Amino acid sequence: MSRICEITGKKVISGNNVSHSHAKTKRKFYPNLQTKKFFIPEEDKWITLKISTAGLRNINKKGISVCLKEAREQGFLTHD
């Protein structure tokens, strides 16, 4: 399974480790992903999502139905 948030689309990005002498080596920055189960009252079912903590805050703010609709429109949601 890839490390991509199914709500916000956040994914792994690359950057540099910078030492004291400013020698640079490649590294990766990983999103803070959590696996959570959510109940969708409109469909009367549970779904499991791999979401970032920022995505969890969006769900708390807007609601699961609105966030799922936006994620489908933007193509972030891989399953239905």
N, C-alpha and C positions, 0 to 999 in steps of 0.2 A: 504494500500500500504506500502511495506517495505521501510525502509530508506537505500536504496542501490543505488549507482551511476550506471547508465546504460552504462556508457562509461568506467570508471576506475575500477568499482567493489568495491569502498570504501564503508564500512558499519560501523555500530555502534561497538565500542570496549569498553571493560570495564577496569576500573582501580580503584584507591583509591583516596578518599579525605584524605589528611594528615593534621591533626591539628598541632597546636604549640607543643602539648605534644606528637606528633607522633602517636596518636591514628588513626587508619585507618578504614574508612567506604567505602563501594562500591559506585561507581558512573559510569556514562556512558559518553563516548566521542562521540558526534554525528558529522557526516560529514556535511559540509556546502553545502546542496543540494538546487538547484534552479530548477524550472520548466520552460523550454524554448521550443519554437517552432523553428524548422529549416526547411528550404526549401532544398529539394534534387533535383538538376537540372536533374540528370540522369533519375530519375523516375518521374519527374515533379509533385511532391507532397510535402505536409507539414507533418512533424511528430512532436510530442510532446515528449520530453525526460525529465526525472528527473535526472539531472547531478550535480556533485560537481563542485565547481569553478575551481578545478584543471582539471576536464574534459573539462570545457569550454575553458580553456587555450590551452589544447591539440587540440580542434576543431579549434581554431583560428590559431594554428601553422600548423597543418597537413591538415585540411579540413574535412568537415563532412563525405564525402564518405569514406575516408581512416579510420577514427575513427570508423564508423559504421561497416566496414569490420573487423577491429581488434576486436571490441567488440563481434561480432557474433562468431569469431574464438575462443575467450576465454570464451564464454558462459555468458557474462554479460548482453547482450541485451535480455530482456524477451519477447518483442513483435516484430512483423515485420512490 
